[in-house]
Amino acid sequence: KQPRRPDPEPAIPPEVEAEIVREIQNRHYRDWLDEPVPALRDHTPREAATSKTLRPLLRNLLCEFENATARARLRGQRAYDTSWLWDELGLTPPRRARRMPARPVRP
């Protein structure tokens, strides 16, 4: 049995890779704002933000993005922060639930 060879150095340094990925994600979400989205009944997020009937769908979608980000971070994975989309669309994000302190257990 031959000894295991060390893993080769990555072709792109991790910090450079992270910056490239971040730029791609920034471009994707900037473009997403002006593209029809099936979950928004084929309206753009900007259109949905101004529609009384579509705004709740958009808010739910943005919450899903934030939940996916939170789950990725909990798993220790790189996660893109989509929270800026709320401001870009002129929406107020939902209030974050505050954790209540644990109650003492009564005997």
SEFI-277949 format. One record per residue: residue in one letter; chain; x, y, z of N, C-alpha, C, O, CB in turn. Coordinates in steps of 0.05 Angstrom, whole numbers. Atoms other than C-alpha are relative to their C-alpha. Glycine has a CB too. Example, Ala and Ser with C-alpha at 12.3 -4.5 7.8 and 13.67 -1.06 7.14 Angstrom:
<pakols>
PAKOL  res  chain    n.c1    n.c2    n.c3   ca.c1   ca.c2   ca.c3    c.c1    c.c2    c.c3    o.c1    o.c2    o.c3   cb.c1   cb.c2   cb.c3
PAKOL    a      A      18     -24       0     246     -90     156      18      24       0      39      24      13     -20       1      25
PAKOL    s      A     -16     -24      -1     273     -21     143     -15      22      14      -5      44      18       9       9     -29
</pakols>
This chain:
<pakols>
PAKOL  res  chain    n.c1    n.c2    n.c3   ca.c1   ca.c2   ca.c3    c.c1    c.c2    c.c3    o.c1    o.c2    o.c3   cb.c1   cb.c2   cb.c3
PAKOL    k      A      17     -24       0       0       0       0      18      25       0      36      27      16     -19       0      24
PAKOL    q      A     -16     -25       2      28      67     -21     -10      21      20     -34      23      26       0      11     -28
PAKOL    p      A       9     -22     -18      28     126      27     -17      20     -15     -14      25     -39      25      14      13
PAKOL    r      A      19     -20      12     -27     176      15      15      25      -7      30      36      10     -24       6      19
PAKOL    r      A     -12     -26       8      -4     237     -24     -16      23      12     -40      21      15       1       2     -31
PAKOL    p      A      15     -23     -11     -21     304       6     -17      12     -23     -10      11     -46      20      22      11
PAKOL    d      A      18     -13      19     -78     341     -28      15      23     -14      30      38      -2     -25      12      13
PAKOL    p      A     -14     -22      14     -52     388     -83     -11      27       9     -34      29      17      -3      -4     -30
PAKOL    e      A       8     -27      -6     -55     462     -72     -23       8     -18     -22       1     -42      24      20      -2
PAKOL    p      A      22      -8      18    -120     492     -99      11      19     -21      29      34     -16     -23      13      16
PAKOL    a      A      -8     -17      22    -113     526    -166      -5      30       6      10      47      -3     -13      -8     -26
PAKOL    i      A       7     -27      -7    -147     588    -138       1       2      31     -12     -14      44     -29       8     -11
PAKOL    p      A       0      -3     -30    -132     613     -67     -29       3      10     -45      16      -3      17      24       8
PAKOL    p      A      28      -1     -11    -195     607     -23     -11      28       2     -34      32      -3       0     -12      27
PAKOL    e      A      11     -27      -2    -200     682     -11      -7      12     -27     -25      28     -29      21      18      15
PAKOL    v      A       6      -9      27    -198     695     -86     -25     -13     -10     -42      -1     -22      24      -5     -19
PAKOL    e      A      25      15       8    -250     641     -98     -24      12      13     -45      16       0       3     -30       8
PAKOL    a      A      23     -12     -14    -295     672     -45      -8      26     -12     -32      32     -14       7       4      30
PAKOL    e      A       6     -26      13    -290     740     -78     -13      -4     -27     -32      11     -34      25      17      -3
PAKOL    i      A      12       6      26    -306     711    -146     -29      -9       3     -47       0     -11      16     -22     -15
PAKOL    v      A      27      10      -5    -367     674    -119     -18      23       9     -41      25       1       1     -22      22
PAKOL    r      A      16     -22     -10    -391     736     -82      -7      19     -23     -30      28     -25      16      16      21
PAKOL    e      A       6     -17      23    -386     777    -147     -21     -12     -18     -39       1     -28      25       6     -16
PAKOL    i      A      20      14      16    -425     725    -185     -28       1      13     -48       6       0       8     -30      -5
PAKOL    q      A      26      -1     -15    -479     723    -131     -11      28       0     -35      32      -3       4     -10      29
PAKOL    n      A      10     -28       1    -483     799    -129     -13       5     -27     -35      17     -29      24      20       4
PAKOL    r      A      11      -4      27    -494     800    -205     -26     -15      -3     -45      -4     -14      21      -9     -21
PAKOL    h      A      24      16       2    -545     744    -200     -24      14      13     -45      17       1       4     -28      12
PAKOL    y      A      23     -13     -14    -588     780    -148      -7      27     -11     -30      35     -10       7       2      30
PAKOL    r      A       6     -26      13    -581     848    -181     -18      -5     -25     -37       9     -29      26      15      -8
PAKOL    d      A      16       7      24    -607     816    -246     -28     -11       8     -48      -5      -5      15     -21     -17
PAKOL    w      A      25      13      -9    -660     776    -208     -22      21       6     -45      16       1       5     -16      26
PAKOL    l      A      19     -21      -7    -693     841    -185     -18       8     -24     -40      17     -20      14      24      10
PAKOL    d      A      14     -10      24    -714     856    -257      -8     -23     -19     -14     -18     -42      17      20     -15
PAKOL    e      A       8      22      16    -730     786    -283     -26     -12      10     -30     -13      34      23     -22       0
PAKOL    p      A      25      13      -9    -798     752    -282       6     -25      16      24     -41       9     -18      -8     -24
PAKOL    v      A      -4      22     -18    -802     701    -226     -26     -16       2     -46      -5       9       9      10      29
PAKOL    p      A      24      16      -1    -851     643    -229     -15       1      27     -39       1      28       6     -29      -7
PAKOL    a      A      12      -1     -26    -863     646    -154     -15      26       5     -31      29      24      21      -4      22
PAKOL    l      A      14     -26      -2    -886     718    -164     -19       4     -23     -24      26     -33      21      23       0
PAKOL    r      A      19       0      22    -935     699    -219      12      13     -25      -2      28     -39     -27      13       8
PAKOL    d      A     -15     -11      24    -883     717    -272       3      30       0       6      42     -21     -14      -9     -25
PAKOL    h      A      -7     -29      -3    -874     788    -246      28       2      11      38     -17      22     -21      15      18
PAKOL    t      A     -27      -4     -11    -807     817    -228      -3       7      30     -25      16      38      15      23     -15
PAKOL    p      A       2      -8     -28    -791     828    -155      -6      30       3     -20      38      22      27      -6      14
PAKOL    r      A       6     -29      -2    -792     904    -167     -30       5      -5     -42      22       9      17      16     -21
PAKOL    e      A      28      -3       5    -862     898    -196     -16     -10      24     -36       2      33      -9     -15     -25
PAKOL    a      A      15      12     -22    -885     853    -139       1      18      25     -18      19      41      12     -28       7
PAKOL    a      A      -3     -18     -24    -859     903     -87     -20      22      -1     -27      33      21      28      12       0
PAKOL    t      A      20     -22       2    -909     954    -113     -29     -10      -2     -47       6      -4       6      18     -24
PAKOL    s      A      27      12       3    -968     906    -117     -10     -10      27       3     -26      40       1     -23     -21
PAKOL    k      A      12       9     -25   -1014     897     -58      -4     -30       1      -1     -43      22     -27      15       4
PAKOL    t      A       6      29       0   -1031     826     -80      25     -17      -2      26     -40       7     -19      -7     -23
PAKOL    l      A     -25      16       4    -960     804     -99      20       4      23      38     -12      27      13       7     -26
PAKOL    r      A     -20      -7     -21    -922     837     -41       2     -22      21      25     -29      29      -8      26      13
PAKOL    p      A      -4      22     -19    -938     780       8      16     -23     -11      31     -36       3     -28      -9      10
PAKOL    l      A     -16      22      12    -910     729     -41      29       7       0      46      -9       5     -10      -5     -29
PAKOL    l      A     -28     -10       0    -847     771     -48      12      -1      28      35     -10      31       1      28     -11
PAKOL    r      A     -10       1     -27    -840     778      27       6     -29       9      27     -34      21     -21      13      20
PAKOL    n      A      -5      28      -7    -847     702      35      26     -10     -14      41     -25      -2     -24     -17      -8
PAKOL    l      A     -24       9      15    -794     691     -19      26      11      13      45      -3      16      -2       9     -29
PAKOL    l      A     -24     -12     -13    -745     739      14       6     -13      27      29     -17      35      -5      30       4
PAKOL    c      A      -4      15     -25    -757     704      81      13     -27      -5      30     -36      11     -27      -3      15
PAKOL    e      A     -12      26       7    -741     638      48      30       3      -6      46     -14       2     -14     -12     -25
PAKOL    f      A     -28      -5       5    -675     668      23      15       3      26      37      -9      29       3      25     -18
PAKOL    e      A     -14      -5     -25    -657     691      92       2     -26      17      22     -30      30     -14      22      16
PAKOL    n      A       0      25     -15    -676     624     123      22     -19     -12      36     -33       3     -27     -14      -1
PAKOL    a      A     -21      17      13    -631     588      72      28       9       8      46      -7      13      -3       0     -31
PAKOL    t      A     -26     -11      -8    -574     635      90       6      -9      29      28     -17      35      -1      31      -2
PAKOL    a      A      -4       7     -28    -584     621     164       7     -30       3      24     -37      19     -25       7      17
PAKOL    r      A      -6      29      -1    -585     545     153      28      -6     -10      42     -22       2     -21     -15     -17
PAKOL    a      A     -27       4      11    -522     548     111      21       8      21      41      -6      25       5      16     -26
PAKOL    r      A     -19      -9     -21    -486     587     166       1     -19      23      22     -24      35      -7      28      10
PAKOL    l      A       1      19     -22    -509     538     219      16     -25      -7      27     -38      10     -28      -8       7
PAKOL    r      A     -15      24       9    -477     482     177      29       7      -5      45     -10     -13     -12     -11     -26
PAKOL    g      A     -27      -9       4    -413     523     173       7       4     -29      31       4     -36      19     -21      12
PAKOL    q      A      -5      -5      28    -421     536      99       0      29      -7     -11      46       8     -21     -15     -17
PAKOL    r      A       0     -27       9    -408     599      61     -29       7      -8     -43      -9     -20      19       4     -25
PAKOL    a      A      27      -8       6    -473     638      55      -1      29     -10      14      46       0     -18      -3      26
PAKOL    y      A       3     -27      11    -494     698      14     -21      15      15     -43       4      20      -7      -1     -30
PAKOL    d      A      19     -16     -15    -528     753      53     -19      15     -19     -10      34     -33      15      20      18
PAKOL    t      A      19     -13      18    -591     773      15     -17      22      14     -36      32       3     -19     -21     -11
PAKOL    s      A      16     -19     -15    -616     821      69      -2      27     -14     -21      42      -9      11       3      28
PAKOL    w      A       1     -25      14    -600     881      25     -23       2     -20     -31      24     -28      26       5     -15
PAKOL    l      A      23      -1      19    -657     861     -22     -24      14      11     -39      27      -3      -7     -29      -8
PAKOL    w      A      23     -13     -12    -708     886      28       1      30      -5     -18      43     -14      -1      -5      31
PAKOL    d      A      -4     -29       4    -680     957      24      -3       7     -30     -16      27     -37      27      10      10
PAKOL    e      A       1      -5      28    -671     953     -51     -28       0     -11     -34      15     -29      17     -21     -15
PAKOL    l      A      28       2       9    -745     935     -59     -18      19      16     -42      19      11      -9     -28       2
PAKOL    g      A      16     -19     -15    -768     988      -9     -18     -14      20     -39      -4      27     -17      16     -18
PAKOL    l      A      16      15     -19    -794     935      40      13       0      27      38       2      29      -5     -29     -10
PAKOL    t      A     -10       3     -27    -787     929     114       2     -29       7     -19     -43       5     -17      16      21
PAKOL    p      A      -1      28      -8    -761     862     137     -16      -6      24     -21      12      41      30      -9       4
PAKOL    p      A      16       7     -24    -802     824     188      17       3      25      42       0      24     -12     -28      -2
PAKOL    r      A     -15      -1     -25    -782     834     260      10     -27       7      -3     -47       4     -18      11      23
PAKOL    r      A     -13      25      -8    -735     781     284     -11      -8      27     -15       8      45      31       3       1
PAKOL    a      A      10      10     -25    -762     737     339      23       1      20      45      -7      15     -11     -29      -3
PAKOL    r      A     -20      -1     -22    -726     750     404      -1     -26      16     -23     -36      22      -4      25      18
PAKOL    r      A       0      24     -17    -704     690     443      -7       7      28       5      26      40      27     -15      -2
PAKOL    m      A       7      -5     -28    -737     688     510      19     -15      18      28     -38      11     -30      -9       5
PAKOL    p      A     -17      14     -18    -693     670     569     -14     -26      10     -38     -26      14       8      18      24
PAKOL    a      A      11      25     -10    -702     599     593     -13       4      27      -1      18      45      21     -22       1
PAKOL    r      A      14      -2     -26    -752     594     650      11     -22      19      16     -44      10     -30      -2      -3
PAKOL    p      A      -9      21     -18    -729     558     712     -22     -21       3     -46     -14       3       6      12      28
PAKOL    v      A      19      22      -3    -762     491     720      -9      -1      29       8      -2      48      12     -27      -9
PAKOL    r      A      10       2     -27    -807     488     781       0     -29       9      -8     -47      -5     -29      12       2
PAKOL    p      A       0      28     -11    -799     428     826     -27     -12       4     -30     -35      12      15      -1      26
</pakols>
